[in-house]
């Protein structure tokens, strides 16, 4: 991709990278949905995929309005975060760890997106690109709410379930241990 030469080029680059990140995440989520145990997490992944698909359509409209091609930009940061998420998921042997690892990895991706959307909104305001501002501020608000919901899900369900399973296993292992007969005192 050519080096940006103007503020408009910077905004276009940012929007193209957001488009790439959303496409990559939207493609990765269906596979991940199949792996999770938490129904609530599965629903959240589905909702995030739908939001990404909607944003891609809105970005297509913005590209057309601003009269530039979205091109074939690949967002390396999003690619790395998603690859990291996939790698962690593949390395998990203990299923009780899968949902917490996936949720934490997804939050990292979401935090990246929140930063990108905020940057694009600020640049749009500076350049008086109201459709960019409106779209980015909307997804920024949605992203922040989604992040708060993921934190709540982690704290209230996913992480406690991980620990509860571990405590149950420890108790089961203790229960399996043969008990020693109490020693009798000699008289």
C-alpha positions in Angstrom: 0.0 0.0 0.0 1.4 3.4 -0.9 2.4 5.8 1.9 -0.3 8.2 3.0 0.3 11.7 1.6 -2.6 13.6 3.1 -5.1 13.6 6.0 -7.6 12.0 3.6 -5.1 9.2 2.9 -4.7 8.6 6.6 -8.4 8.3 7.1 -8.8 6.0 4.1 -6.0 3.8 5.5 -7.6 3.6 8.9 -11.0 2.7 7.4 -9.4 0.0 5.2 -7.6 -1.5 8.2 -10.9 -1.5 10.1 -12.6 -3.2 7.2 -9.9 -5.8 7.1 -10.0 -6.4 10.8 -13.8 -6.8 10.7 -13.6 -9.2 7.8 -11.0 -11.3 9.5 -12.9 -11.5 12.8 -16.2 -12.2 11.1 -14.6 -15.1 9.4 -13.0 -16.5 12.5 -16.0 -16.3 14.9 -18.1 -19.2 13.5 -15.3 -21.7 14.2 -14.9 -20.4 17.7 -18.6 -20.4 18.4 -18.6 -24.2 17.9 -15.9 -24.6 20.6 -17.4 -22.7 23.6 -19.3 -24.3 26.4 -21.1 -21.2 27.6 -24.3 -20.5 25.8 -24.1 -16.9 26.7 -20.6 -16.6 25.2 -21.8 -18.4 22.1 -24.6 -15.8 21.8 -22.2 -13.0 22.3 -19.9 -14.3 19.5 -22.9 -14.6 17.2 -23.9 -11.0 18.0 -20.4 -9.8 17.4 -20.3 -11.5 14.0 -23.6 -9.9 13.1 -22.3 -6.4 14.2 -19.1 -7.0 12.1 -21.1 -7.9 9.0 -23.3 -4.8 9.5 -20.2 -2.6 9.9 -18.7 -4.1 6.7 -21.8 -3.0 4.8 -21.7 0.5 6.2 -18.0 0.8 5.4 -18.8 -0.2 1.8 -21.2 2.7 1.7 -18.7 5.1 3.2 -16.0 4.0 0.6 -18.5 4.7 -2.2 -19.5 8.1 -0.7 -15.9 9.1 -0.3 -15.1 7.7 -3.8 -12.3 5.4 -2.9 -11.7 1.7 -3.3 -11.3 -0.4 -0.2 -8.5 -2.4 -1.8 -6.9 -5.5 -0.5 -5.3 -4.1 2.7 -4.6 -6.8 5.3 -4.6 -5.6 8.9 -1.5 -7.2 10.4 -2.4 -6.2 13.9 -5.9 -7.9 13.8 -4.4 -10.8 12.0 -1.8 -11.3 14.8 -4.5 -11.0 17.5 -6.7 -13.5 15.8 -3.9 -15.9 15.1 -2.9 -15.6 18.8 -6.4 -16.4 19.8 -6.5 -19.4 17.5 -3.2 -20.6 18.7 -4.2 -20.4 22.3 -7.5 -22.3 21.6 -5.6 -25.0 19.8 -3.2 -25.5 22.6 -5.8 -25.9 25.3 -6.0 -29.5 26.6 -8.3 -28.8 29.5 -11.8 -27.8 28.2 -12.6 -25.8 31.4 -9.9 -23.3 30.3 -11.3 -22.9 26.7 -14.0 -20.3 27.4 -11.8 -18.1 29.7 -8.9 -18.1 27.2 -11.3 -17.4 24.2 -13.0 -14.6 26.1 -9.8 -13.0 27.1 -8.4 -13.2 23.6 -11.6 -11.8 22.1 -11.4 -8.9 24.5 -7.9 -8.1 23.2 -9.3 -8.0 19.7 -12.2 -5.8 20.8 -9.9 -3.4 22.6 -7.9 -3.0 19.3 -11.1 -2.4 17.4 -12.3 0.2 20.0 -9.0 2.1 19.5 -9.3 1.9 15.7 -12.9 3.1 15.7 -12.1 6.0 18.1 -9.2 7.0 15.9 -11.4 6.9 12.7 -14.1 8.9 14.5 -11.7 11.6 15.6 -10.2 11.8 12.1 -13.7 12.0 10.6 -14.6 14.8 12.9 -11.4 16.7 11.9 -12.2 16.3 8.2 -16.0 16.9 8.6 -16.8 13.4 7.3 -20.1 13.0 9.1 -20.9 9.5 7.8 -17.6 8.3 9.1 -18.2 10.0 12.4 -21.7 8.7 12.8 -20.7 5.1 11.9 -17.6 5.0 14.0 -19.2 6.6 17.1 -22.0 4.1 16.9 -19.7 1.1 16.7 -17.5 2.6 19.3 -20.4 2.8 21.7 -21.5 -0.7 20.8 -17.9 -2.0 21.2 -17.6 -0.4 24.7 -20.9 -2.0 25.8 -19.9 -5.3 24.3 -16.5 -5.2 26.2 -18.3 -4.4 29.4 -20.6 -7.4 28.8 -17.6 -9.6 28.2 -16.0 -8.5 31.4 -19.3 -9.2 33.3 -19.6 -12.6 31.6 -16.0 -13.4 32.6 -16.4 -12.3 36.2 -19.9 -13.8 36.8 -19.9 -17.0 34.8 -16.9 -18.1 32.7 -14.0 -17.6 35.2 -16.0 -18.9 38.2 -17.0 -22.0 36.2 -13.3 -22.6 35.4 -12.4 -22.4 39.1 -15.4 -24.4 40.3 -14.5 -27.3 38.0 -10.9 -27.2 39.4 -12.2 -27.2 43.0 -14.6 -30.1 42.2 -11.7 -32.1 40.7 -9.6 -31.5 43.7 -12.4 -32.7 46.0 -13.0 -35.8 43.8 -9.3 -36.6 44.0 -9.4 -36.2 47.8 -12.5 -38.4 48.0 -10.7 -41.2 46.1 -7.8 -41.3 48.5 -8.0 -44.2 50.9 -8.7 -43.0 54.4 -6.4 -44.1 57.2 -7.9 -45.7 60.3 -7.4 -43.7 63.4 -4.6 -44.9 65.6 -5.6 -46.5 68.8 -3.9 -45.4 71.9 -2.1 -48.1 73.8 -3.1 -48.7 77.4 
